[in-house]
Amino acid sequence: MMFADENLIRIKHEVINAVAKLAFEGELDAKRDHIAVELIPGPTPKFRCCIYKEREIIRQRVRLAEGKAPGPVDDGNVIQVISSACEDCPISSYTVTENCQNCLGKACIHACNFGAIEPGRDRSHIDPSKCKECGKCAQACPYNAIAHLKRPCKFSCPVDAITYDEQGISVIDKNKCIRCGRCIHRCPFGAIGHKTAIVDVINALKSGKKVYAMAAPATEGQFGENITMASWKKAMKEVGFADFYDVGLGGDMTSASEAEEWAEAYKEGKKKVTSCCPAFVNLVRLHYPQLADCISTTVSPMCAVSRLIKAQEPDAVTVFIGPCLAKKSEVVDQKIEGNADYVLTYSEIKAIMLAKNVTLQPCEDTEQIASIYGKRFANSGGVTAAVLQSLKESDESADVKVYKANGAAECKKALLLMKVARLPENFIEGMICDGGCVGGPSSNEDQMACKKTRDAMLAQADGRGIHENLANYDMNSFSMHRE
């Protein structure tokens, strides 16, 4: 929960909770339009200019909760702008402050090539409809009286995927967006959201199909030291899932397969990048396409566990639960065969649990299915540690060197070095979120706040090796590669 205001979090949760409840009751179609009125009863507005605007924002949020675009146009991106909420954001990025001396020289006016600045009685004025945000006026002002207001959403985007339209509404370029979700929690108006699969998952649970829940390795420690993977398994079965898996097992699978790729690439003098972080994969494919062939063909831990389940139960529906929004992109955009069918964030699965009156209860974890290396896959450097451990267990003598890119800035730096053939390391571990998956945009708890709890829980794991653990599963029943 990065920088989101408490009011925004509450409103988001109220919407998805209402949608989940009506979906289970089979009354979503009949009562969909009632949600906005129930949440915004009026007559006095709480946050916006009027209750009608507040209700329109709720309606657009309901559409997102149903997996639809908030407006009439859907570009297919899982990250969407709620236009009715974005309208309240300041339109002009450059504004004249009280430092303006209304001087005779009018350097700001002369510097503007678009006629966007006009003299005023007390200070100059910038017409946002004409301003092209070139910044020349700010550079020309001798009093530094023109300030550059950086919109939080645009400033937070690591790939410059956000611009504004003629009305000043934020626009996300799908061909640049890596679906990291940083913009969502940086917007103080809550004007950027993401589509959810809540309704689809609920319909699958109600259909009688065997639906399996799979929790990200980042889950341990997010909900307190007494909420274990066993707690999740019990709760998920009460909700209606057929079974539950710790995707730390998938971490073991991915590290073993990726170790084979690394060893082969090392012998051939090739460089590789990891494939488990979908936002990092999107970064490579969209912004460094010449390096796309360097992406490991090994599937992510999420996909690995999904394939394991579907190898045993071909008609199974698999649902991944975690703090990552880019995982939704991995399902929707990358379309890897056998991958998870749906992805839910922690707040979305909690909405489903609330609708079924199910809560997470303390349980002793007596059924460990992942090694400590798979469990630490969620931490920056965890993938590297697991792959190196797998190489060690396989008696591979390759003296590989890995660039552990922690966060978007380091990922871009590493890829740039690889692009210009200046990367000294053999491989890149790319994690777009600072700290790794534990720092995901939809985390239930801040990674530093829960670090002590997470470390204490992981310290209880036994010392099994990666290959020792995988010997318990039929790894020949499915492929660990995308193609």
C-alpha positions in Angstrom: 0.0 0.0 0.0 2.4 2.6 -1.1 1.2 6.3 -1.0 -2.5 5.8 -1.4 -4.7 8.0 0.9 -6.8 6.1 3.5 -10.0 7.5 1.9 -9.0 6.2 -1.6 -8.2 2.8 -0.2 -11.6 2.7 1.7 -13.6 3.6 -1.4 -11.8 1.1 -3.6 -12.4 -1.7 -1.1 -16.1 -0.7 -0.7 -16.6 -1.0 -4.4 -15.0 -4.4 -4.9 -16.6 -5.7 -1.7 -20.0 -4.7 -3.1 -19.4 -6.2 -6.5 -18.2 -9.5 -5.0 -21.2 -9.7 -2.7 -23.7 -9.1 -5.5 -21.8 -11.5 -7.8 -22.1 -14.4 -5.3 -25.8 -13.6 -4.8 -26.4 -13.6 -8.6 -27.8 -10.0 -8.4 -25.0 -8.0 -9.9 -26.9 -7.3 -13.2 -30.0 -6.3 -11.3 -28.3 -4.1 -8.7 -25.2 -2.9 -10.4 -26.5 0.7 -10.7 -27.5 0.7 -7.0 -23.9 0.5 -5.8 -23.1 4.2 -6.5 -26.2 5.4 -4.7 -25.6 3.1 -1.7 -22.0 4.3 -1.3 -22.8 7.9 -2.0 -26.2 8.5 -0.4 -26.0 12.3 -0.5 -27.2 14.9 -0.4 -23.9 16.5 0.7 -20.8 15.5 -1.3 -17.8 14.2 0.7 -14.9 14.7 -1.7 -15.9 16.2 -5.0 -18.0 19.1 -6.2 -21.3 17.2 -6.1 -22.7 13.7 -5.4 -23.4 13.2 -9.1 -19.7 13.3 -9.9 -18.9 11.1 -6.9 -21.4 8.6 -8.1 -20.1 8.6 -11.7 -16.6 7.8 -10.3 -18.1 4.9 -8.4 -19.8 3.6 -11.5 -16.5 3.7 -13.4 -14.9 1.8 -10.5 -17.6 -0.8 -10.6 -16.9 -1.3 -14.3 -13.2 -1.9 -13.4 -14.2 -4.3 -10.7 -16.1 -6.3 -13.4 -13.0 -6.5 -15.6 -14.2 -3.8 -18.0 -12.7 -0.4 -19.0 -14.2 2.5 -17.0 -15.4 4.3 -20.1 -16.7 3.3 -23.6 -13.2 2.8 -25.1 -11.1 -0.2 -24.1 -7.5 -0.4 -25.3 -7.0 -3.8 -23.6 -4.6 -2.5 -21.0 -5.2 -3.8 -17.4 -4.2 -0.3 -16.2 -7.0 2.3 -16.9 -7.6 6.0 -16.2 -10.9 6.9 -14.5 -11.5 10.1 -16.5 -14.2 11.5 -14.1 -11.7 11.4 -11.3 -8.8 12.6 -13.3 -10.7 15.8 -14.2 -9.9 17.2 -10.7 -6.2 17.2 -11.2 -4.5 20.5 -12.0 -4.4 20.9 -15.8 -1.3 23.0 -16.3 2.1 21.6 -15.5 3.5 25.1 -15.3 2.0 27.8 -13.1 3.0 31.3 -12.2 3.6 31.7 -8.4 3.4 34.7 -6.1 7.1 35.2 -6.7 6.1 36.9 -10.0 7.1 40.6 -9.8 5.0 41.6 -12.9 8.2 43.0 -14.3 8.4 45.2 -17.4 10.7 42.9 -19.3 8.1 40.1 -19.5 10.8 37.6 -20.3 8.4 34.7 -19.8 5.9 36.1 -22.4 8.7 36.6 -25.0 10.1 33.1 -24.4 6.8 31.4 -25.1 6.4 30.3 -28.8 2.8 29.4 -28.4 1.2 32.5 -27.0 0.3 30.7 -23.8 1.3 33.5 -21.4 -0.6 36.7 -20.9 0.1 39.7 -18.6 -2.1 40.0 -15.6 -2.8 42.7 -13.1 -0.6 41.2 -10.4 1.2 38.5 -12.2 1.5 36.7 -15.6 -1.0 34.0 -16.4 -0.5 30.7 -18.3 -3.4 29.5 -20.5 -3.3 25.7 -20.0 -5.1 25.1 -23.2 -2.2 26.7 -25.2 0.7 25.6 -23.0 2.9 22.9 -24.6 4.9 22.3 -21.5 8.2 23.2 -23.1 9.4 24.9 -20.0 11.0 27.9 -21.8 9.0 30.4 -19.7 10.3 28.9 -16.4 13.9 29.1 -17.8 13.5 32.7 -18.8 12.0 34.1 -15.6 14.7 36.0 -13.7 12.8 35.5 -10.4 12.2 31.7 -10.8 8.6 32.5 -10.3 7.2 29.8 -12.7 7.0 26.4 -11.0 6.8 23.1 -12.8 4.0 21.0 -11.2 4.8 17.4 -11.9 1.7 15.2 -11.8 2.4 12.3 -9.5 1.2 9.7 -12.0 3.4 11.0 -14.8 6.4 11.5 -12.5 6.1 8.0 -11.1 6.0 6.2 -14.4 9.4 4.7 -15.1 8.9 4.4 -18.8 7.2 7.8 -19.6 4.0 6.1 -20.7 1.7 8.8 -19.4 0.8 12.0 -21.3 -2.3 14.3 -21.2 -5.0 14.8 -23.8 -6.5 18.2 -24.8 -8.7 18.3 -21.7 -5.8 17.6 -19.4 -6.9 14.0 -18.7 -4.1 11.5 -18.3 -3.6 9.1 -21.1 -1.6 5.8 -20.7 0.2 4.6 -23.9 -0.4 0.9 -23.9 2.6 0.4 -26.2 4.9 1.9 -23.5 3.2 0.9 -20.3 4.9 -2.1 -18.6 1.9 -2.6 -16.2 4.0 -2.1 -13.0 1.1 -0.2 -11.3 3.2 2.5 -9.7 1.0 5.2 -11.1 -2.1 3.8 -9.4 -1.0 4.4 -5.9 0.7 7.7 -6.6 -2.4 9.4 -7.9 -3.9 11.5 -5.0 -7.3 11.5 -6.8 -7.5 7.8 -7.2 -7.9 8.4 -10.9 -6.0 5.4 -12.1 -7.2 1.8 -11.5 -6.9 -1.7 -12.8 -9.4 -4.2 -14.1 -10.2 -7.1 -11.8 -11.2 -10.7 -12.3 -13.4 -10.9 -9.3 -16.6 -11.6 -11.1 -14.9 -14.2 -13.4 -13.4 -16.0 -10.4 -16.7 -16.0 -8.5 -18.6 -17.3 -11.6 -16.0 -20.1 -11.9 -16.4 -21.0 -8.2 -20.2 -21.1 -8.6 -20.0 -23.2 -11.8 -18.9 -26.4 -10.1 -15.5 -26.4 -11.8 -12.4 -27.3 -9.9 -10.8 -24.0 -9.1 -7.4 -23.9 -7.5 -5.8 -21.0 -5.6 -2.1 -20.2 -5.8 -0.5 -17.7 -3.5 2.7 -15.8 -4.3 5.8 -16.4 -2.2 5.5 -12.8 -1.1 2.4 -13.7 0.9 4.3 -15.0 3.9 4.6 -12.2 6.4 2.1 -9.9 4.8 -0.7 -10.8 7.2 1.1 -11.3 10.5 3.3 -14.1 11.8 0.4 -16.4 12.6 -1.1 -16.3 9.2 0.7 -19.1 7.4 0.3 -20.8 4.0 -1.8 -23.3 6.0 -4.1 -20.5 7.0 -4.6 -19.6 3.4 -5.2 -23.2 2.4 -8.0 -23.5 5.0 -9.6 -20.2 4.1 -9.5 -20.9 0.3 -11.2 -24.2 0.8 -13.9 -22.5 2.9 -14.4 -20.0 0.0 -14.9 -22.9 -2.4 -11.5 -23.5 -4.0 -10.7 -27.2 -4.7 -7.2 -26.8 -3.3 -4.4 -24.3 -2.6 -0.7 -24.1 -3.6 2.3 -22.1 -2.3 3.9 -20.7 -5.5 7.2 -20.9 -3.7 7.1 -24.4 -5.3 7.0 -22.7 -8.6 10.1 -20.7 -7.6 11.9 -24.1 -7.2 10.7 -25.2 -10.6 11.7 -21.9 -12.3 15.1 -21.8 -10.7 15.9 -25.4 -11.7 14.9 -24.8 -15.3 16.5 -21.4 -15.5 19.7 -22.8 -14.1 19.9 -25.2 -17.1 19.4 -22.2 -19.4 22.1 -20.2 -17.7 24.6 -23.0 -17.8 24.1 -23.5 -21.5 24.2 -19.8 -22.2 27.4 -19.5 -20.1 29.1 -22.2 -22.1 28.1 -20.5 -25.4 29.1 -17.0 -24.2 25.6 -15.6 -24.3 23.9 -13.3 -21.8 20.4 -13.9 -20.5 17.8 -12.0 -18.4 15.3 -13.6 -16.0 11.6 -14.1 -17.0 9.8 -14.3 -13.7 8.9 -10.6 -13.3 6.3 -9.8 -16.0 6.8 -6.0 -15.7 10.5 -6.6 -16.4 9.7 -8.8 -19.3 7.3 -6.0 -20.6 10.2 -3.5 -20.2 12.5 -5.6 -22.3 10.0 -6.4 -25.0 8.5 -2.8 -25.3 11.6 -0.7 -24.7 14.6 -2.9 -25.5 13.1 -5.1 -28.3 16.6 -5.9 -29.6 17.2 -7.8 -26.3 14.0 -9.8 -26.5 15.9 -13.0 -27.5 17.9 -12.7 -24.3 14.8 -13.3 -22.1 14.9 -16.7 -20.5 12.3 -19.1 -22.1 11.6 -20.5 -18.6 8.1 -19.7 -17.5 7.3 -17.9 -14.3 6.6 -19.6 -11.0 2.9 -18.7 -11.4 2.8 -20.4 -14.8 4.8 -23.4 -13.5 2.4 -24.3 -10.7 -0.6 -23.7 -13.0 0.9 -26.2 -15.5 1.5 -28.7 -12.8 -2.1 -28.4 -11.7 -3.5 -28.6 -15.2 -1.2 -31.6 -16.0 -3.1 -33.5 -13.3 -6.5 -31.8 -13.9 -6.8 -30.6 -17.5 -10.1 -28.8 -16.9 -8.9 -27.0 -13.8 -9.2 -23.2 -13.4 -6.2 -21.7 -11.7 -6.2 -18.4 -9.8 -3.0 -16.6 -8.7 -3.1 -14.4 -5.6 -0.4 -11.8 -4.9 0.7 -8.2 -4.7 1.6 -7.8 -8.4 -0.5 -6.1 -11.1 1.9 -7.0 -13.9 0.9 -10.7 -13.3 -2.5 -9.7 -14.8 -0.6 -8.6 -17.8 1.2 -11.9 -18.0 -2.1 -13.6 -18.3 -3.8 -11.1 -20.6 -1.0 -9.9 -22.8 1.7 -12.6 -22.9 -0.8 -15.4 -23.3 1.5 -18.2 -22.3 -0.2 -21.6 -22.7 -1.1 -23.3 -19.5 -0.7 -20.1 -17.4 -3.0 -19.1 -14.6 -6.5 -18.3 -15.8 -7.0 -15.3 -13.5 -4.9 -13.1 -11.2 -6.2 -11.5 -8.0 -4.6 -9.0 -5.7 -4.8 -9.4 -1.9 -7.6 -6.8 -1.7 -9.6 -8.6 -4.3 -9.3 -12.1 -2.7 -10.2 -10.4 0.6 -13.4 -9.0 -1.0 -14.3 -12.6 -2.1 -13.6 -13.9 1.4 -15.7 -11.1 2.9 -18.6 -12.0 0.7 -18.4 -15.6 1.9 -17.8 -14.6 5.6 -14.4 -16.3 5.6 -11.4 -14.9 7.5 -7.8 -15.9 7.7 -7.2 -17.8 10.9 -3.9 -18.6 12.6 -2.7 -22.1 11.6 0.5 -24.0 12.1 2.2 -24.7 8.8 3.0 -28.4 8.8 2.9 -29.0 5.0 5.9 -27.2 3.4 5.9 -27.7 -0.3 8.7 -25.2 -1.3 12.3 -25.0 -0.4 13.6 -21.8 1.3 15.0 -20.8 -2.0 11.6 -20.9 -3.7 10.1 -19.0 -0.7 12.7 -16.2 -1.1 12.0 -15.8 -4.8 9.8 -12.8 -3.8 12.8 -10.8 -2.5 15.3 -8.9 -4.7 18.2 -11.2 -5.2 16.1 -14.3 -4.4 16.0 -15.5 -8.0 19.7 -15.3 -8.3 20.3 -17.2 -5.0 17.9 -19.9 -6.1 19.4 -20.4 -9.6 22.9 -20.4 -8.2 21.8 -23.0 -5.6 20.3 -25.1 -8.4 23.6 -24.9 -10.3 25.4 -26.0 -7.2 23.1 -28.9 -6.7 23.6 -30.0 -10.3 27.4 -29.8 -9.9 27.7 -27.1 -12.6 31.0 -25.4 -12.2 30.0 -22.3 -14.1 31.4 -19.2 -12.4 28.5 -17.0 -13.4 28.1 -13.3 -12.4 24.7 -11.8 -12.1 23.5 -8.2 -12.1 20.8 -8.0 -9.5 18.7 -5.1 -10.7 16.5 -4.0 -7.9 13.8 -1.5 -9.0 12.9 0.0 -12.4 15.9 2.4 -12.5 18.4 -0.3 -12.0 16.6 -2.6 -14.5 16.9 0.1 -17.2 20.5 0.7 -16.4 21.4 -3.0 -16.7 19.5 -3.3 -19.9 21.2 -0.3 -21.4 24.6 -1.7 -20.6 23.6 -5.0 -22.2 22.2 -3.2 -25.2 25.6 -1.4 -25.9 27.6 -4.6 -25.0 29.0 -3.0 -21.8 27.5 -5.4 -19.3 30.3 -7.2 -17.4 27.9 -9.7 -15.8 26.6 -12.8 -17.5 23.0 -12.5 -16.5 20.5 -10.0 -15.2 17.9 -10.6 -12.5 15.3 -8.0 -13.1 12.8 -6.9 -10.5 10.8 -3.8 -11.3 9.4 -3.3 -7.8 11.9 -2.0 -5.2 12.8 -4.9 -2.9 11.2 -7.5 -5.3 7.7 -8.8 -5.3 7.4 -8.1 -1.6 7.4 -4.4 -2.6 4.5 -5.0 -5.1 2.0 -2.2 -5.6 -0.9 -4.2 -4.2 1.0 -5.5 -1.1 -1.1 -5.9 2.0 1.7 -4.5 4.2 4.7 -2.3 3.5 7.7 -4.5 3.0 9.8 -2.9 5.7 7.0 -3.1 8.2 6.6 -6.8 7.7 10.3 -7.7 7.1 10.9 -8.9 10.6 7.7 -11.0 10.5 8.6 -12.5 7.1 12.1 -13.3 8.1 10.9 -15.1 11.3 8.4 -17.2 9.3 10.9 -18.1 6.6 13.4 -19.1 9.3 11.1 -22.0 10.2 11.4 -23.6 6.8 13.4 -26.8 6.7 16.7 -27.2 4.8 15.5 -29.2 1.8 17.3 -28.5 -1.4 15.6 -27.4 -4.7 16.1 -30.7 -6.6 15.3 -32.7 -3.5 12.0 -30.9 -3.3 11.2 -31.2 -7.0 11.7 -35.0 -6.8 8.3 -35.1 -5.1 6.6 -33.9 -8.4 6.2 -35.3 -11.9 8.3 -32.6 -13.7 8.0 -34.6 -17.0 4.2 -34.2 -17.2 4.5 -30.6 -18.5 7.0 -28.2 -20.1 8.8 -25.4 -18.2 9.3 -23.3 -21.3 7.1 -20.8 -23.1 7.6 -22.4 -26.5 
